Amino acid sequence: MSDQEKDPRIETDRDYIVSKKYNNSLSLLLKSYPDGVPDKIICKTLQISQEELEKIKKNAIIRLKRSLI
């Protein structure tokens, strides 16, 4: 999905996701999945592709590893 098609609130509101089921609230989504939100749902609610999610995860792991050094 291109940046033009994404809901801009995803970038500006830390709790906003695209999900009527969870009242557009990341907090409510996270409460529903205490063991972790499935990738498919993350992609759908943040309007990102699986490839984008994998890149984000990879970068997060790199940052965590660097912080341990």
Backbone bond lengths (Angstrom), bond angles and torsions (degrees), N, CA, C in turn:
res aa  C-N    CA-C-N  psi(-1)  N-CA   C-N-CA  omega(-1)  CA-C   N-CA-C  phi
1 M - - - 1.451 - - 1.529 108.04 -
2 S 1.305 116.28 133.81 1.455 119.20 -179.78 1.520 110.53 -77.94
3 D 1.333 115.19 159.74 1.459 120.13 179.76 1.520 111.53 -60.84
4 Q 1.329 117.42 -29.31 1.456 121.04 -179.51 1.530 111.49 -66.98
5 E 1.319 117.48 -29.21 1.458 121.44 -178.16 1.520 112.73 -87.14
6 K 1.335 117.68 -16.63 1.455 121.37 -177.78 1.516 110.87 -73.41
7 D 1.312 114.77 145.58 1.454 119.87 174.58 1.527 107.68 -68.93
8 P 1.323 118.82 122.32 1.468 121.05 -176.04 1.532 113.96 -63.14
9 R 1.315 117.08 -20.64 1.466 119.82 179.62 1.524 112.08 -65.17
10 I 1.329 116.75 -22.94 1.462 120.41 177.52 1.527 109.61 -59.57
11 E 1.316 117.28 -37.58 1.464 121.72 -178.29 1.527 112.82 -84.48
12 T 1.321 118.04 -26.29 1.467 119.75 -172.88 1.529 114.50 -101.84
13 D 1.315 117.83 -22.58 1.472 121.87 -178.19 1.525 108.50 -115.60
14 R 1.308 116.93 113.89 1.476 121.44 -174.30 1.530 113.23 -61.45
15 D 1.317 118.08 -22.62 1.466 120.38 -177.91 1.520 112.74 -102.09
16 Y 1.319 118.73 -0.81 1.465 121.07 -174.60 1.526 112.09 -84.83
17 I 1.329 115.52 132.65 1.463 123.96 169.52 1.524 107.20 -136.06
18 V 1.312 116.72 163.45 1.461 121.15 178.16 1.525 107.93 -92.28
19 S 1.341 115.34 91.69 1.459 120.32 -179.64 1.523 110.28 -164.71
20 K 1.319 115.25 107.53 1.465 119.22 176.08 1.531 110.49 -64.78
21 K 1.331 115.99 -34.59 1.460 121.24 -178.02 1.530 111.27 -57.80
22 Y 1.327 116.38 -35.87 1.467 121.07 -178.59 1.530 111.63 -107.70
23 N 1.320 115.93 24.49 1.459 122.33 177.70 1.536 110.79 52.96
24 N 1.319 115.78 36.65 1.469 123.24 -179.52 1.526 112.77 54.52
25 S 1.317 117.51 31.26 1.461 121.80 -175.55 1.531 111.61 -117.70
26 L 1.318 115.46 119.15 1.455 120.72 175.63 1.526 110.87 -60.66
27 S 1.316 116.63 -39.30 1.473 120.93 179.78 1.527 111.41 -58.62
28 L 1.318 116.90 -44.09 1.467 120.31 179.31 1.529 111.38 -66.91
29 L 1.324 116.43 -38.73 1.463 120.43 177.30 1.520 110.36 -61.21
30 L 1.326 117.20 -47.30 1.460 121.13 -178.27 1.525 111.94 -62.82
31 K 1.315 117.34 -35.99 1.469 120.74 177.81 1.520 111.33 -65.08
32 S 1.318 116.89 -29.64 1.463 121.34 -179.23 1.531 112.94 -77.16
33 Y 1.325 117.09 -16.48 1.463 121.99 -178.44 1.526 109.51 -129.89
34 P 1.316 118.09 72.19 1.470 120.29 -176.75 1.529 114.06 -62.35
35 D 1.328 117.48 -21.75 1.462 120.94 179.72 1.526 112.46 -97.28
36 G 1.323 117.72 6.17 1.462 122.07 178.30 1.511 112.45 117.42
37 V 1.305 115.91 137.75 1.467 122.83 -179.21 1.530 108.98 -81.04
38 P 1.332 117.72 130.91 1.466 120.36 178.24 1.536 111.96 -59.82
39 D 1.324 115.94 145.02 1.463 121.17 -179.09 1.522 112.52 -53.25
40 K 1.313 117.09 -41.12 1.471 120.88 -178.19 1.534 110.91 -58.45
41 I 1.301 116.74 -40.47 1.464 121.15 -179.47 1.530 110.50 -73.50
42 I 1.326 116.75 -38.75 1.471 119.90 176.43 1.528 109.68 -58.00
43 C 1.316 116.18 -48.65 1.463 120.73 -179.53 1.524 111.97 -60.19
44 K 1.309 115.69 -44.80 1.467 119.70 -177.87 1.528 111.59 -65.63
45 T 1.316 117.48 -45.26 1.469 120.24 -174.16 1.531 112.93 -77.66
46 L 1.332 117.17 -22.23 1.468 120.34 177.17 1.526 112.11 -102.57
47 Q 1.325 116.03 0.63 1.459 123.09 178.56 1.528 111.59 55.48
48 I 1.336 115.23 49.82 1.458 120.94 176.71 1.525 109.04 -126.66
49 S 1.312 115.37 160.88 1.459 119.86 178.59 1.526 109.82 -84.56
50 Q 1.325 115.33 166.04 1.463 120.35 176.29 1.532 110.10 -61.04
51 E 1.326 116.48 -37.77 1.463 120.82 178.66 1.532 111.05 -63.54
52 E 1.324 116.95 -42.05 1.466 120.23 177.72 1.526 111.04 -62.99
53 L 1.321 116.05 -41.03 1.462 120.10 179.23 1.523 110.86 -63.64
54 E 1.308 117.44 -43.07 1.462 121.11 179.11 1.528 110.84 -61.90
55 K 1.315 117.00 -39.46 1.462 121.16 178.19 1.535 110.42 -64.97
56 I 1.313 117.33 -42.04 1.464 122.08 178.09 1.528 110.15 -62.17
57 K 1.331 116.42 -45.25 1.468 120.54 178.71 1.526 111.31 -60.90
58 K 1.327 116.22 -45.17 1.459 121.11 -179.46 1.529 110.53 -60.31
59 N 1.322 116.59 -45.27 1.459 120.81 179.56 1.526 111.51 -65.02
60 A 1.316 117.62 -37.17 1.465 121.27 178.20 1.524 110.79 -64.33
61 I 1.314 116.58 -41.36 1.475 120.61 178.93 1.524 110.31 -64.92
62 I 1.311 117.10 -41.89 1.468 121.00 178.06 1.527 110.19 -60.20
63 R 1.321 117.10 -45.67 1.474 120.89 179.44 1.523 111.50 -63.25
64 L 1.315 116.60 -40.89 1.466 119.65 178.47 1.523 111.14 -63.85
65 K 1.308 116.81 -43.37 1.461 121.08 178.53 1.526 110.78 -61.29
66 R 1.317 116.99 -43.18 1.474 120.83 178.92 1.517 111.70 -63.89
67 S 1.315 116.98 -34.68 1.467 119.50 -178.91 1.526 111.79 -71.63
68 L 1.337 117.23 -19.03 1.457 121.39 178.90 1.529 112.52 -84.40
69 I 1.313 116.44 -15.72 1.466 120.74 -177.42 1.520 110.19 -81.53
